[in-house]
Amino acid sequence: MKTASKKVINGWAMYDWANSVYNLVITTTFFPIYFLAVTGEHVSFLGMNFVNSALYNYSMAAAYLLVALASPILSSIADTRGNKKNFLRFFTILGALSCCALYFFDGDHLLLGVICFILSTIGYCGGLVFYNSYLPEIAAPEDRDRISARGYSMGYVGSVILQLLGFGLVVLGPKMGMGKSQPVQLTFLLVGIWWFGFAQITFARLPKSTAVTKHTVNAFTEGFTELRKVYAQVKQLPVLKRFLRGFFFYSMGVQTVMMAATIFGGKVLKLPDEMLIVTVVIIQIVAIAGAWSMARLSTRFGNLRVLIAVVIFWIGICIAGYKMQTAMHFYLLATAVGLVMGGIQSLSRSTYAKLMPETEDTTSFFSYYDVTEKLSIVIGMFSFAYIDDLTEDMRNSVLALVVFFVIGLIWIISALRKQKQLSQN
């Protein structure tokens, strides 16, 4: 196959520019900081008591679980009925509107905040399976690492721009007569507008998908039938099978570190909100270089070898996170996270696209990938929240992530060995 035109590639990557502001502003910086600020150390929610940071992590785990359950149904509908762009548009609207609604969240409206947070997370994650599934359709195998890295890089640049706008509101807001929380609430509103607005470029440029099969049963049955078909094919592909097992476990650690880092810095190390926001901006800038570097290294050494090295690096990050005591330790470790954060995400996506078989059911295959990732996030976030809630010491939660990375490392090494063995036969 040939790689699509530059216009299409840029249009596809623009969705990363559009939706990555959610991942940075809502998941990583402003919302978790704001959530801890407007709630007490211990909160009552639906008749149960939680540590506030644990409730935040439980909420995110619940959102990812809902997406994991719905993804097979939605993606198979998109493949068999040829309307994946419509689903991408639906989840964009859901996520963007939910972000805008967070403008009304404060300490007196905890239920509203949790519901909108869950819905915006569903919008973000639900759209990604359709967005990612376009990659093998618009990029030739030899270009997928580069184009995947381009998407992540544009996402980091776009999210940093909005992050700086939000930071400017926080700094200048009081001088403009705004209340203490209003600048952050306005930032939530801007995220929704940015996400929806720039996504229109993607919708205008991506090609219209076509149905690949006739649908003869209801969507629910068809969805899980498609997932079983993908699972049956994956079992026959020894390298892909081992990679996905490794991906499942190391994603538990990667995603949890990324989503909980700001809460850790604010709650455990008592860092000022402004410094946390600046630190995350630095992480995003470093991540741009990391994503491109991993793409170049994979060309030279192979995807699986680079992934092995990166997972080992992540193990070191978790051990250092457990031991760190000062703000300087946090800033140095955050820079290290940025270096490998974008790289491992970009390289994982392109590695899967390379290892998957030639097929027209790209959405179903990426749904399987997405379900694997989302379930790993559910387990990772739930484990992190449970240990935090049980011990009331988030350091223990960070150390426990090492187990996930080690298991993931073992499976990626196994995938590399199998790949070598098959190439010699």
SULUR-V538808 format. One record per residue. N is the residue number from 1. RES is the residue in three letters. OMEGA is omega as a letter, one per 40 degrees, with the letter a starting at -180 (999 if undefined). Layout:
N,RES,OMEGA
N,RES,OMEGA
This chain:
1,MET,i
2,LYS,i
3,THR,a
4,ALA,a
5,SER,i
6,LYS,i
7,LYS,i
8,VAL,a
9,ILE,i
10,ASN,i
11,GLY,i
12,TRP,a
13,ALA,a
14,MET,i
15,TYR,i
16,ASP,i
17,TRP,a
18,ALA,a
19,ASN,a
20,SER,i
21,VAL,i
22,TYR,a
23,ASN,a
24,LEU,a
25,VAL,a
26,ILE,a
27,THR,a
28,THR,a
29,THR,a
30,PHE,a
31,PHE,i
32,PRO,i
33,ILE,a
34,TYR,a
35,PHE,i
36,LEU,a
37,ALA,a
38,VAL,i
39,THR,i
40,GLY,i
41,GLU,i
42,HIS,a
43,VAL,i
44,SER,a
45,PHE,a
46,LEU,i
47,GLY,i
48,MET,a
49,ASN,a
50,PHE,i
51,VAL,a
52,ASN,i
53,SER,i
54,ALA,i
55,LEU,i
56,TYR,a
57,ASN,i
58,TYR,i
59,SER,i
60,MET,i
61,ALA,i
62,ALA,i
63,ALA,a
64,TYR,i
65,LEU,i
66,LEU,i
67,VAL,a
68,ALA,a
69,LEU,a
70,ALA,a
71,SER,a
72,PRO,a
73,ILE,a
74,LEU,a
75,SER,i
76,SER,i
77,ILE,a
78,ALA,i
79,ASP,a
80,THR,a
81,ARG,i
82,GLY,a
83,ASN,a
84,LYS,i
85,LYS,i
86,ASN,i
87,PHE,i
88,LEU,i
89,ARG,a
90,PHE,a
91,PHE,i
92,THR,i
93,ILE,i
94,LEU,a
95,GLY,a
96,ALA,i
97,LEU,i
98,SER,i
99,CYS,i
100,CYS,a
101,ALA,i
102,LEU,i
103,TYR,a
104,PHE,a
105,PHE,i
106,ASP,a
107,GLY,a
108,ASP,a
109,HIS,a
110,LEU,a
111,LEU,i
112,LEU,a
113,GLY,a
114,VAL,a
115,ILE,a
116,CYS,i
117,PHE,i
118,ILE,a
119,LEU,i
120,SER,i
121,THR,i
122,ILE,i
123,GLY,a
124,TYR,a
125,CYS,a
126,GLY,i
127,GLY,a
128,LEU,a
129,VAL,i
130,PHE,i
131,TYR,a
132,ASN,a
133,SER,i
134,TYR,a
135,LEU,a
136,PRO,i
137,GLU,a
138,ILE,a
139,ALA,i
140,ALA,a
141,PRO,a
142,GLU,a
143,ASP,a
144,ARG,i
145,ASP,a
146,ARG,a
147,ILE,i
148,SER,i
149,ALA,i
150,ARG,i
151,GLY,i
152,TYR,a
153,SER,i
154,MET,i
155,GLY,i
156,TYR,a
157,VAL,a
158,GLY,a
159,SER,i
160,VAL,i
161,ILE,a
162,LEU,i
163,GLN,i
164,LEU,i
165,LEU,i
166,GLY,i
167,PHE,i
168,GLY,i
169,LEU,a
170,VAL,a
171,VAL,a
172,LEU,a
173,GLY,i
174,PRO,i
175,LYS,i
176,MET,i
177,GLY,i
178,MET,i
179,GLY,a
180,LYS,a
181,SER,a
182,GLN,i
183,PRO,i
184,VAL,i
185,GLN,i
186,LEU,i
187,THR,i
188,PHE,i
189,LEU,i
190,LEU,i
191,VAL,a
192,GLY,a
193,ILE,i
194,TRP,a
195,TRP,a
196,PHE,a
197,GLY,a
198,PHE,i
199,ALA,a
200,GLN,i
201,ILE,i
202,THR,a
203,PHE,a
204,ALA,a
205,ARG,a
206,LEU,i
207,PRO,i
208,LYS,i
209,SER,a
210,THR,i
211,ALA,a
212,VAL,i
213,THR,i
214,LYS,a
215,HIS,a
216,THR,i
217,VAL,a
218,ASN,a
219,ALA,a
220,PHE,i
221,THR,a
222,GLU,a
223,GLY,a
224,PHE,i
225,THR,i
226,GLU,a
227,LEU,i
228,ARG,i
229,LYS,i
230,VAL,i
231,TYR,i
232,ALA,i
233,GLN,a
234,VAL,a
235,LYS,a
236,GLN,a
237,LEU,a
238,PRO,a
239,VAL,i
240,LEU,a
241,LYS,a
242,ARG,i
243,PHE,a
244,LEU,i
245,ARG,i
246,GLY,i
247,PHE,i
248,PHE,a
249,PHE,a
250,TYR,i
251,SER,i
252,MET,a
253,GLY,a
254,VAL,a
255,GLN,a
256,THR,i
257,VAL,a
258,MET,a
259,MET,a
260,ALA,a
261,ALA,a
262,THR,i
263,ILE,i
264,PHE,a
265,GLY,a
266,GLY,a
267,LYS,a
268,VAL,a
269,LEU,i
270,LYS,a
271,LEU,i
272,PRO,a
273,ASP,a
274,GLU,a
275,MET,i
276,LEU,a
277,ILE,i
278,VAL,a
279,THR,a
280,VAL,i
281,VAL,i
282,ILE,i
283,ILE,a
284,GLN,a
285,ILE,i
286,VAL,a
287,ALA,i
288,ILE,i
289,ALA,a
290,GLY,a
291,ALA,i
292,TRP,a
293,SER,i
294,MET,i
295,ALA,i
296,ARG,a
297,LEU,a
298,SER,i
299,THR,a
300,ARG,a
301,PHE,a
302,GLY,a
303,ASN,a
304,LEU,i
305,ARG,i
306,VAL,i
307,LEU,i
308,ILE,a
309,ALA,a
310,VAL,i
311,VAL,i
312,ILE,i
313,PHE,i
314,TRP,i
315,ILE,i
316,GLY,i
317,ILE,a
318,CYS,i
319,ILE,i
320,ALA,i
321,GLY,i
322,TYR,a
323,LYS,a
324,MET,a
325,GLN,a
326,THR,i
327,ALA,i
328,MET,i
329,HIS,a
330,PHE,a
331,TYR,i
332,LEU,a
333,LEU,i
334,ALA,i
335,THR,i
336,ALA,i
337,VAL,i
338,GLY,a
339,LEU,a
340,VAL,a
341,MET,a
342,GLY,a
343,GLY,a
344,ILE,i
345,GLN,a
346,SER,a
347,LEU,i
348,SER,a
349,ARG,a
350,SER,i
351,THR,i
352,TYR,a
353,ALA,i
354,LYS,a
355,LEU,a
356,MET,a
357,PRO,i
358,GLU,a
359,THR,i
360,GLU,a
361,ASP,a
362,THR,a
363,THR,i
364,SER,i
365,PHE,i
366,PHE,i
367,SER,i
368,TYR,i
369,TYR,a
370,ASP,i
371,VAL,i
372,THR,a
373,GLU,a
374,LYS,i
375,LEU,i
376,SER,i
377,ILE,i
378,VAL,a
379,ILE,a
380,GLY,a
381,MET,i
382,PHE,i
383,SER,i
384,PHE,a
385,ALA,a
386,TYR,i
387,ILE,i
388,ASP,a
389,ASP,a
390,LEU,a
391,THR,a
392,GLU,i
393,ASP,a
394,MET,i
395,ARG,i
396,ASN,i
397,SER,i
398,VAL,a
399,LEU,a
400,ALA,a
401,LEU,i
402,VAL,a
403,VAL,i
404,PHE,a
405,PHE,a
406,VAL,i
407,ILE,i
408,GLY,i
409,LEU,a
410,ILE,a
411,TRP,i
412,ILE,i
413,ILE,i
414,SER,i
415,ALA,i
416,LEU,i
417,ARG,i
418,LYS,i
419,GLN,i
420,LYS,a
421,GLN,a
422,LEU,i
423,SER,a
424,GLN,a
425,ASN,999
